[in-house]
Amino acid sequence: MYLTLGGCILAVVTMGPYCWLVFVPSIISVLLVRWHPLHIHPWMLGAQMCWQTFWHFLIQCSEYWYQEPTDHRLLLAVSSLMLLTQRVTSVSMDIQDNKLTPPLSGAWVHGSATSMLPFLSYNLYFPALLGGPLCSFPQFVSFVEKSMLTPPPQPLPAVCYKACLALALVCGEHHLSGLIGQKFTCLSRLGGPEQFLLVCGLSLVFRLRYYSHWTLSQCLNNAAGLGFTGYSSQGNPLWDGLSDGDPWSQETSSRMSVFTRRWNRTTAAWLRRLVYRRCRTTPLALTFAFSAWWHGLHPGQVLGFLIWGTSVQADHYIHQHLHPLLVTPGRQWVYRCLGWAYTQVVIACVVVAVELRSASALWLFCRS
């Protein structure tokens, strides 16, 4: 009840009149779970994606057709709506795969109306509205029940550490963006090496922004008592149950496919379950196409995900043919170094293309 109430208050305060963009599909998804139609997943996925696509289309009309700035409260609402799509479809897939039987049964659930409260709380609990990471419904219920029956240890040390890490990432992003400044508008007048370094630097700024956001989201979940997974062998409490990945393991990936699985880890796992494992033909292409649709189908996103999907497919072929030849440590080291450089260059192009929404900036990037 506290998590749900906090989410409702947060939505009203930050989204204003657009909060009903999140409230309406949340209630509809709870009603669908309550009625439990035979094929609940297609209904849930179709209704949610149609609602989300409609608002993405309105934002694109405002930005590209009418050349008007979009209300930041609407952008916040649509961002929360995208995260809500992950949660409700995760529940519908659990029900469709017989991993979850509504309504829930438990020691703290009484009555038909009360049994739906966990689903509503899962849709609206305030850490999820602020940016994830995606938590499965059984995992969410387990975290809440454990916090009630056997309260986890004090999360203050973990929260302080992650808050300091997020602050360091924000400072690094701010310093690097200050160095780059407005040089991107002069991209066409620079030489090839300068263009390459500028695009890589701009990509690093965007990636640092993602890392700081994910760290803050994990920190907020821990502060709310979610994400405790037990104790380490040394007896230290582990608060790593909700994480989208850490920057070090991400940036040291030497294969494009490994980087893709680690990047925004919970979303990647959701896309893999939702699309990749359910498609018999061209699953990789359909997964990236759906990801571009889920993100809003902006021109830069379409180009970025096209590059990304093609590069992952190429990585599979390259590794399949070259791996049998890596029989010595020297060859393996060279292969890892080349793979890391290849991954960094491709991700730089992908991130910059996805983040550049305006057609003029995207055209300037493509000409570089």
C-alpha positions in Angstrom: 0.0 0.0 0.0 2.9 2.4 0.8 4.6 1.6 -2.5 1.4 2.1 -4.5 0.5 5.4 -2.7 4.0 6.7 -3.2 3.8 5.9 -6.9 0.4 7.7 -7.3 1.7 10.8 -5.5 4.9 10.8 -7.5 3.0 10.5 -10.8 0.6 13.3 -9.9 3.3 15.7 -8.8 5.8 15.1 -11.6 3.4 14.4 -14.6 0.5 16.7 -13.7 -2.5 16.2 -16.0 -0.6 13.5 -17.9 -0.5 11.1 -15.0 -3.7 9.4 -16.3 -1.5 8.1 -19.2 -0.1 5.7 -16.6 -3.1 5.2 -14.4 -5.5 4.1 -17.2 -3.4 1.2 -18.6 -2.4 0.2 -15.0 -6.1 -0.3 -14.1 -6.9 -2.0 -17.4 -4.0 -4.4 -16.9 -5.2 -5.3 -13.4 -8.8 -5.9 -14.8 -7.3 -8.2 -17.5 -5.4 -10.1 -14.8 -8.6 -10.3 -12.8 -10.7 -11.6 -15.6 -7.8 -13.8 -16.9 -8.9 -14.3 -20.6 -7.7 -17.4 -22.3 -5.0 -15.6 -24.3 -4.1 -12.8 -21.9 -0.7 -12.0 -23.3 -1.8 -10.9 -26.9 -4.5 -8.7 -25.3 -2.1 -7.2 -22.8 0.7 -6.6 -25.3 -1.6 -5.3 -28.0 -3.5 -2.8 -25.8 -0.3 -1.5 -24.1 1.7 -1.1 -27.4 -1.3 0.6 -29.1 -1.7 3.1 -26.2 2.1 3.7 -26.1 2.5 4.1 -29.8 -0.3 6.7 -30.0 1.5 9.0 -27.6 4.8 8.4 -29.2 3.2 9.4 -32.5 1.8 12.6 -30.9 5.3 13.5 -29.6 6.8 13.0 -33.1 4.1 15.2 -34.7 4.8 17.9 -32.2 8.6 17.7 -32.7 8.9 17.1 -36.4 5.7 18.4 -38.0 4.6 21.4 -35.8 8.2 22.2 -34.7 7.0 22.8 -31.1 8.7 21.8 -27.9 7.1 18.9 -26.1 5.9 19.4 -22.5 8.5 17.7 -20.2 5.7 16.3 -18.1 4.4 14.4 -21.2 7.9 13.0 -21.8 8.0 11.8 -18.2 4.6 10.2 -18.5 5.6 8.4 -21.8 8.9 7.2 -20.3 7.0 5.7 -17.3 4.5 4.2 -19.8 7.3 2.4 -21.6 8.5 0.9 -18.3 4.9 0.0 -17.4 4.8 -1.9 -20.7 7.7 -4.0 -19.5 6.0 -4.9 -16.3 2.5 -5.7 -17.5 3.8 -7.9 -20.4 6.1 -9.6 -18.0 3.0 -10.5 -15.9 1.0 -11.6 -18.9 3.9 -13.9 -20.1 4.1 -15.4 -16.6 0.4 -16.2 -16.7 0.5 -17.4 -20.3 3.4 -19.8 -19.4 1.6 -21.1 -16.3 4.3 -19.6 -14.0 1.7 -17.5 -12.2 -1.9 -18.1 -11.3 -4.1 -15.1 -10.5 -5.4 -14.2 -8.0 -2.4 -14.8 -5.8 -2.6 -16.9 -2.7 -0.6 -16.0 0.4 -0.7 -15.4 4.1 -1.1 -11.6 3.7 -3.7 -11.8 0.9 -7.4 -11.8 1.8 -10.4 -11.4 -0.4 -10.7 -11.0 -4.1 -10.3 -7.2 -4.1 -7.2 -7.4 -1.9 -5.7 -10.1 -4.0 -5.4 -7.6 -6.9 -3.5 -5.1 -4.8 -0.1 -6.7 -5.4 -0.6 -6.3 -9.2 -1.6 -2.7 -8.9 1.3 -2.1 -6.6 3.6 -3.8 -9.1 2.4 -1.4 -11.8 2.7 1.8 -9.8 5.4 1.4 -7.1 7.4 4.6 -7.1 11.0 3.3 -7.8 9.8 1.7 -11.1 8.1 4.9 -12.3 11.5 6.6 -12.0 13.4 4.3 -14.3 13.5 0.6 -13.4 15.3 -1.8 -13.4 12.7 -4.3 -14.5 11.7 -6.6 -11.6 9.6 -9.7 -12.3 6.3 -9.9 -10.4 7.2 -13.0 -8.3 10.5 -11.3 -7.4 8.7 -8.1 -6.4 6.3 -10.1 -4.2 9.2 -11.9 -2.7 11.0 -8.7 -1.8 7.9 -7.2 -0.2 7.0 -10.3 1.8 10.6 -10.6 3.0 10.6 -7.0 4.1 7.4 -7.7 6.1 8.3 -11.1 7.6 12.1 -11.0 8.0 13.2 -7.3 7.5 16.5 -7.0 5.5 19.5 -5.4 7.1 20.0 -1.6 7.0 20.7 -0.6 3.3 22.4 2.6 4.2 26.0 1.5 3.4 24.9 0.1 0.0 22.8 3.3 -0.7 25.7 5.6 0.2 28.1 3.7 -2.0 25.8 3.7 -5.0 24.9 7.3 -4.5 28.6 8.3 -4.5 29.2 6.2 -7.6 26.2 7.9 -9.4 27.6 11.3 -8.3 31.0 10.4 -9.8 29.4 9.4 -13.0 27.4 12.6 -13.2 30.5 14.7 -12.5 32.4 12.8 -15.3 29.6 13.3 -17.7 29.4 17.0 -16.9 33.1 17.5 -17.2 33.3 15.7 -20.6 30.3 17.4 -22.0 31.9 20.7 -21.1 35.0 19.8 -23.0 32.9 18.8 -26.1 30.7 21.9 -25.8 29.2 23.0 -29.1 31.8 21.4 -31.3 29.3 18.9 -32.7 27.7 21.6 -34.8 31.1 22.2 -36.4 31.5 18.5 -37.2 31.5 18.9 -41.0 34.4 21.4 -40.8 36.7 19.0 -38.8 39.1 16.4 -40.2 38.5 12.7 -40.1 40.4 11.9 -36.9 38.8 14.9 -35.1 35.3 13.8 -36.2 36.0 10.3 -35.0 37.2 11.5 -31.5 34.3 13.9 -31.2 31.7 11.2 -32.0 33.4 8.8 -29.5 33.4 11.5 -26.8 29.8 12.4 -27.4 28.9 8.7 -27.2 30.7 8.4 -23.9 28.8 11.4 -22.5 25.5 9.7 -23.3 26.7 6.3 -21.9 27.8 8.0 -18.6 24.3 9.5 -18.4 22.7 6.0 -18.7 25.1 4.5 -16.1 24.4 7.3 -13.6 20.6 6.9 -14.1 20.8 3.1 -13.7 22.9 3.4 -10.5 20.5 6.0 -9.0 17.5 3.7 -9.8 19.2 0.8 -8.1 20.1 3.0 -5.2 16.4 4.1 -4.9 15.2 0.5 -4.9 17.6 -0.4 -2.2 16.5 2.6 -0.1 12.9 1.4 -0.4 14.0 -2.1 0.9 14.0 -3.9 -2.5 16.8 -5.9 -3.9 18.3 -7.7 -0.9 19.5 -11.2 -1.9 21.2 -12.5 1.2 24.8 -12.5 2.5 28.1 -13.1 0.9 30.6 -15.7 2.1 32.2 -13.0 4.2 28.9 -12.2 5.8 28.3 -8.9 4.0 24.7 -8.1 2.9 24.1 -8.2 -0.8 21.9 -5.6 -2.4 22.4 -6.7 -6.0 19.0 -8.2 -6.8 17.9 -5.2 -9.0 20.6 -4.0 -11.4 20.9 -3.1 -15.0 24.7 -3.7 -15.0 27.8 -1.9 -13.9 30.0 0.4 -16.1 33.2 -1.6 -15.7 32.0 -5.0 -17.0 30.0 -3.2 -19.7 32.8 -1.1 -21.1 35.4 -4.0 -21.0 33.2 -6.3 -23.2 35.2 -7.5 -26.1 32.2 -8.9 -28.1 29.3 -7.0 -29.5 26.8 -9.7 -28.5 28.1 -9.7 -24.9 27.9 -5.9 -24.7 24.3 -6.1 -26.0 23.2 -8.6 -23.4 24.8 -6.6 -20.6 23.5 -3.2 -21.8 20.4 -2.3 -19.8 20.4 -6.0 -18.7 16.8 -6.3 -17.5 15.4 -4.7 -20.6 17.6 -7.0 -22.8 16.3 -10.0 -20.9 12.7 -8.8 -21.4 13.2 -8.4 -25.1 14.8 -11.8 -25.4 11.9 -13.4 -23.7 9.2 -11.3 -25.4 10.4 -11.5 -29.0 13.6 -13.5 -29.6 12.5 -16.8 -28.0 9.0 -16.6 -29.5 10.0 -16.0 -33.2 10.9 -18.8 -35.4 12.2 -16.8 -38.4 14.7 -13.9 -38.1 14.4 -13.6 -34.4 17.3 -11.2 -34.0 16.0 -8.8 -36.7 12.5 -8.8 -35.2 13.9 -8.3 -31.7 15.7 -5.1 -32.7 12.7 -4.0 -34.8 10.4 -4.3 -31.8 12.9 -2.5 -29.6 12.9 0.4 -32.1 9.1 0.4 -32.0 9.0 0.3 -28.2 11.5 3.2 -28.0 9.3 5.4 -30.3 10.5 4.9 -33.9 12.3 8.2 -34.1 14.5 8.4 -37.3 17.7 8.2 -35.2 16.4 5.2 -33.3 15.5 3.3 -36.5 19.0 3.9 -37.9 20.7 3.1 -34.6 18.9 -0.2 -34.0 19.5 -1.2 -37.7 23.3 -0.7 -37.2 23.1 -2.5 -33.8 21.2 -5.5 -35.1 23.4 -5.9 -38.1 26.6 -5.6 -36.0 25.4 -8.3 -33.5 24.6 -10.6 -36.4 28.1 -9.9 -37.9 29.6 -10.6 -34.5 28.0 -14.1 -34.4 29.4 -14.9 -37.9 32.9 -13.5 -37.1 33.1 -15.4 -33.8 31.9 -18.6 -35.4 34.5 -18.6 -38.1 37.5 -17.2 -36.1 37.1 -18.9 -32.8 38.5 -22.3 -34.0 41.6 -20.4 -35.1 42.3 -18.9 -31.6 44.6 -21.7 -30.5 47.4 -19.6 -28.9 47.2 -17.0 -26.0 48.7 -14.4 -28.4 45.9 -14.8 -31.0 43.3 -14.8 -28.3 44.7 -11.5 -26.9 44.8 -9.9 -30.3 41.2 -11.1 -31.0 40.0 -9.6 -27.7 41.7 -6.3 -28.4 40.3 -6.0 -31.9 36.8 -7.1 -30.7 36.9 -4.5 -28.0 37.8 -1.7 -30.5 35.2 -2.9 -32.9 32.5 -2.9 -30.1 33.5 0.6 -29.0 33.3 2.0 -32.5 29.9 0.4 -33.3 28.4 1.4 -29.9 29.6 5.0 -30.4 27.7 5.1 -33.7 24.6 3.5 -32.3 24.3 5.6 -29.2 24.9 8.9 -31.0 22.4 8.0 -33.7 19.7 7.0 -31.2 20.2 10.1 -29.1 20.2 12.6 -32.0 16.5 13.0 -32.6 16.5 16.0 -34.9 16.8 15.2 -38.6 19.5 17.9 -39.2 21.8 16.6 -36.4 21.3 13.0 -37.7 22.1 14.1 -41.3 25.2 15.9 -40.0 26.3 12.7 -38.2 25.7 10.5 -41.3 27.9 12.8 -43.4 30.8 12.6 -40.9 
